[in-house]
């Protein structure tokens, strides 16, 4: 019974997406968008975004910034002057 209900709900969601016209977004296009944003950083912004000082802006930097925003201690000098 649970499988039937789950299947019917899935069909309803797909049908609703078709009716509304929701287009799926590929992971590749999302990654390309993120990369294009990273390429637009000027030197000062890139230094500020490189929280861990590794020389690269990556997911570790993003995670540290998210933790800082959430009020979690990161061990990095986020929010201070460069």
C-alpha positions as CSV (number, residue, x, y, z in Angstrom):
1,X,0.0,0.0,0.0
2,X,2.8,2.4,0.9
3,X,4.5,1.8,-2.5
4,X,1.3,2.5,-4.4
5,X,0.8,5.8,-2.5
6,X,4.4,6.7,-3.0
7,X,4.2,5.9,-6.7
8,X,1.0,7.9,-7.1
9,X,2.4,10.9,-5.3
10,X,5.5,10.8,-7.5
11,X,3.3,10.8,-10.6
12,X,1.3,13.7,-9.3
13,X,4.5,15.7,-8.6
14,X,5.8,15.0,-12.1
15,X,2.5,15.9,-13.7
16,X,2.3,19.2,-11.7
17,X,5.8,20.1,-12.9
18,X,4.8,19.5,-16.5
19,X,1.6,21.6,-16.1
20,X,3.4,24.4,-14.4
21,X,6.3,24.2,-16.9
22,X,9.2,23.6,-14.4
23,X,12.4,22.9,-16.2
24,X,15.0,20.7,-14.5
25,X,18.4,22.3,-14.0
26,X,21.4,20.1,-14.6
27,X,24.2,20.0,-12.0
28,X,26.6,20.9,-14.8
29,X,24.8,24.2,-15.4
30,X,24.8,25.0,-11.7
31,X,28.5,24.3,-11.4
32,X,29.2,26.4,-14.5
33,X,27.2,29.3,-12.9
34,X,29.2,29.0,-9.7
35,X,32.5,28.9,-11.6
36,X,31.6,32.0,-13.7
37,X,30.8,33.9,-10.4
38,X,34.1,32.9,-9.0
39,X,35.9,34.2,-12.1
40,X,34.4,37.6,-11.6
41,X,36.1,38.2,-8.3
42,X,38.7,40.9,-8.3
43,X,42.0,40.4,-6.4
44,X,40.7,42.0,-3.2
45,X,37.5,39.9,-3.2
46,X,39.5,36.7,-3.9
47,X,41.8,37.4,-1.0
48,X,38.8,38.0,1.3
49,X,37.0,34.9,0.1
50,X,40.1,32.7,0.6
51,X,39.3,32.3,4.3
52,X,41.7,29.5,5.1
53,X,44.6,31.1,3.2
54,X,45.2,28.2,0.9
55,X,45.5,30.3,-2.2
56,X,42.3,28.9,-3.6
57,X,38.6,29.8,-3.1
58,X,36.9,26.5,-2.5
59,X,34.1,24.7,-0.6
60,X,36.2,24.8,2.6
61,X,36.1,28.6,2.4
62,X,32.4,28.6,1.7
63,X,31.7,26.3,4.6
64,X,33.7,28.5,7.0
65,X,31.8,31.6,5.9
66,X,28.5,29.7,6.3
67,X,29.5,28.7,9.8
68,X,30.5,32.3,10.7
69,X,27.1,33.5,9.4
70,X,25.4,30.9,11.6
71,X,27.4,32.0,14.6
72,X,29.6,28.9,14.8
73,X,33.3,29.4,15.7
74,X,35.5,28.8,12.7
75,X,39.0,29.6,13.9
76,X,39.5,32.0,11.1
77,X,39.4,35.8,11.2
78,X,36.2,36.2,9.1
79,X,34.6,39.6,9.1
80,X,37.8,41.4,10.1
81,X,39.9,43.6,7.8
82,X,42.3,42.3,5.3
